[in-house]
Amino acid sequence: MLTNKAYRCKISDMTLKEAHQQFVDNLKSRSRASATILAYGKDIDQLVKYLGAQGKADPSEVILEDLQAFMTKLSKESYTAKSISRKTNSTKTFFKFLKVGGVIVEDPAGALEHPKFENKPPRILSQVEYRALRDAARTDIRIFAVIELLLQTGIRIGELAELRVEDINLVEPETVHVPIFEGSSERTIPLNKPAVEALQKYLEIRPKTPNQALFITKTGRPLLIRNIRTAIDRYFKIAGIPNAKVNDLRHTWVAYHLQAGTSLVTVSKLAGHKRLSTTERYLQFIQGQNGNGKMKLEEL
């Protein structure tokens, strides 16, 4: 990992375009999640192109009013306040990097304000909805197993896509081992009966291949995140469940177990939340938490 001092030597006297690339390289050297690197990279590329159109290629020429004008332009182009807030955060991080690197003396983004917006509550599926989703996918053995694993363990879609056959243990005590993925924590989650049965049926028809990825295509290639998302979105539509996304299965798992009285610490640990406060946030969206702090995970 390169130090700030090393970067100071490398990015002095760079153009905004060159500094943008060094910024992305710095994020990679710090092992930031690929999704974060991609988002920051696109946000700053968009900003640099805008500034270039205004005749500004030197980072030291950029002032607060330039950045405010960029955000105003995005607003007029119908970007949501949430998207603009993310781009504001990317901009602040970029110019902070330039200041630490000695490219600029004054940080023009320091006083840049985030637009105000209201965070939407997590979409928590009702029992009728997630059962309808199951019914819609029941004849698709592979995707049914995917849905069941997401719903019964609360793992992230990216984590599921990275699972290998060896991560599944179907001998008592049945578990799934979730390896480290883009900053998420390594953990072992118990598998309940529905998840075990769905995985057993899938493994029986899983194509024979040297590839050890758990979920694969008919040709033996790993099932990619976008393929998983597209398939589940299709079954949400078939099941008649509006405004639902793959991550709502994770929200549902967290909320259901908190409402059922599973220990807050247990849910947080198994969900892989970095902070307990992330798990606590769900408490305002559930009803009737009995608070007995039980350890057993019930079936959804």
N, C-alpha and C positions, 0 to 999 in steps of 0.2 A: 504494500500500500504506500502510495506517495504521500509525503507530508505536505502541509500547506507551504512550507518553505520551498520545497521542490517545485510545487506548482507556481509559486511566485516567480521563480526563475524561468519557467517554461512559458507562461502566458503574458509576460510583460510585452507591451507594445503590440498586442494582437488586435485584429479587427473583431467586431462582434461575431462574425461568422466563424472565425477561428476559435474564439473564446467559447462559442457554443459547443464546438466539438470537444474542447478540453473539459468543459462542464460535464458533458455526457461521460467522457472517459473517467472523470473523477467519481461520478456516481457508480460506475462499474467497479472501480477500484475499491469502493467501500461496500461492495456486495449488496447494493440495494436491489430490491425486487425488480424483475424484468419489466413488470407492468408499470412500476414507478418510473424506471428509466425511460421507457417508451413514452409515457405521458409527459414527463418533464421535457424530454427531447422534442416532442411535437409542439408543445406549448412555446418553448423558446425559439424554435425554428419559425413559428408563425410570427412571433414578436420581432425577430431579427429581420424577417422579410418586410414587415410593416415599417420598421425603422429605416431599412434600406430605401424603401420607396419615398421616405421623407428626407432622403439625402444624408442619413446618419449611419456611418459604418464604424466610427470610433466610439468605444464604450464611454469614454470620458466626455463625449458631447451630449449624451443622453441626460435629460432632465425629467423631473417629476411630471411636468405637464405633458411630455411625450407619452409617458406610460399611462397617464389618465386618459389621454386622447385615444390610445389603443383600446383601453377597456370600454370607453364610450362607443367606439366603432363596433366592438363585439356586441354590445347591448343593442345597437341599432340593427345588427345582423341577426337578431333574435336568439342569441346565445342566452341560456338560462343564467340566473344569478348564481346558481351553484357551479356551473361551468366557469363563469367568470371568476368566481372566488378561487377555484382551483388554479386558473391561469395566473391569478394574482399571487397565489402562494408560490407557483413556479418562478414567477418573475422576481419575487423577493429573494428566493433561494439563489437564483442565478446571480443577481447583483451583489448579494452578500458574498458569494464565492469570488466574484471579481474584486471586491474590496479586500477580502482576506488575502487574495493573490497579489495585491499591489497594483492591479490594473487601473483602478480608479481610487480617488482619494475620498470623494463623497458618494454615498449610496443614494441614488435618486429614488429607489424603491422603498426606502425606509419609512416614508410617510404615506405610502400608497395604501389606501383603505380597501378592505374587502366589502363587496356589496352585501346588503342585508338580505337574508333569506331564511326561511323556516325549514328545519330538517324534518323530513317526513318520517313518521313512525315506521318501524319495520313491518313488512307485510307478513302477517302470521296466518297461515292457512287454517281454516276450520277443519274439523274432523270429516265433514261431508266432502270438502274440497280435496283433501289429500287422499281420501279413499277413492274418490272419483278419478284422480290422477292414476292411482294404482290400477283401477279397473280398465282404464283406457290403454294402459301399457302392458297389461297382463300377458298377452300373447307374444310380446316382444321380449323374450327371455333375458337377453343381454341388457336392454335398457330398463327392464323391470328390476333387475339386480342393481343397476346403477341408482335408480330412484330409491329403492329400499335401503341401500347402503347410505345414501345421503340423508334420508329421512330418519334412519334409526341410529346414526352416529353423529350427525351434525358436522361432518368434515366438509372442507371447502372443495369446490369443483376442481381447482388446481391440484389439491392434495390427492383427490380421487384419481385424476388422470395420471399421477405419478406412481400409483400403487403397483407393486409387483406381486406375482403369484405367491411368493414366499412371505409376503406381508400378511397374508390371510391364514389364520389358524382356526380350523374347523373341528379341532379336537378339544374337548372340555379342559380348561375354560376357554371357550371360543372368543377370539379377539381379532382386531385388525391393528397392525402396527403402522402408524402414520409417520413416515420419515420427515426430516427437515425439508421444507420446500419454501424457497424464497423468503426466508426470515421467520416462517412459522415454526412452532415448537414441535419437537419429536415427542410422541406420546403413544400410549397403547389404550385402545378403547374396547370395552366388552361388546360382544355381538349378541343380540337377543335372537329369539327363535325365528321371527320373520326374516331377518337379515341372513341368518345361517341358511335357511331353506332356499332363499332366492339365490344365494351364492352357490350352493350345491347344485341347483338346477342349471345355473349358467356354466359352471365348470364342466358339467357333463357334456355340453354342446360346444364348448370353447374350441376353436380350431387348433389342431396340433401344430405347434411352431416352436422354434428355438427361442423366439422372442418371449421374454418373461414378464412383459407388461400384463397386468391383470386383465384389463379390458382392451380387446383388440378388434380389428376389422376382420372380415371374412378372408382377407388375404394375409392376415397375420401381422399387420402393422398396428402400432399403438393407436387407440382411439383418442383423438385430439380433443382439447377443451371445446373448441368451436363445434366439433361434431356432437359432443355430449350436449352442449347447450341447445343446438338446433333441434336435436331429437326430443329433448324434454319440453322445449317450447312448443313443439308440434303436438305433444301429448297433452300439454296444458290446454291447447286450443281444442283438441278433440274432446277433452273432458268438460269443456265449457267453463273454464276457470279464467276470468278476465284479469288483466293487469298483474299476472304472476310471473316471477322469474326464478331461475334455478336457485339463487341464493336464498329465496324464501323458504326452501326446505330446511336450510340451516337455522334461519330465524325461528321457524316453527319448532325445531328440535329444542333450541335453547328455551323458548318461552314455555313449551309444554312441560319440560322437566322442572323448571322453576315453579310453575303453577302446581305441579304435582307434589311439590315439597322436597325435591332433590336439593341437596346442599348447594348453596351458591358457589362455594369454593370448588366443589366437585364438578359442577357444570362448567365453571370458568376454566378449570384445568383440562377437562376433556374437550372443550371447544377450542382450546389453544389460544385463548385470549391473553394478550400480554398484560393487561391490567384488569383487576377485579371490577373496576368502575365500568368497563365495557359491558360486563355481564349484568351489573346492577341496573344499567340503563333499561333493561327489558322489564324490570319490575313494575314500571309505571304503565305497561301495556297489557298486563295480565290481571286476572281476577282470582280471588279466592286462594292465594298461596297459603298452604296450611302450616308452613314453617317448621315441620318436624325434622328437616335436615336429613332425610333418609338417603342412603347410598345407592339403593337399587334403581336401575334405569328401567322404566316400564316400556311396554311396546306401544308404538303409535299406531 
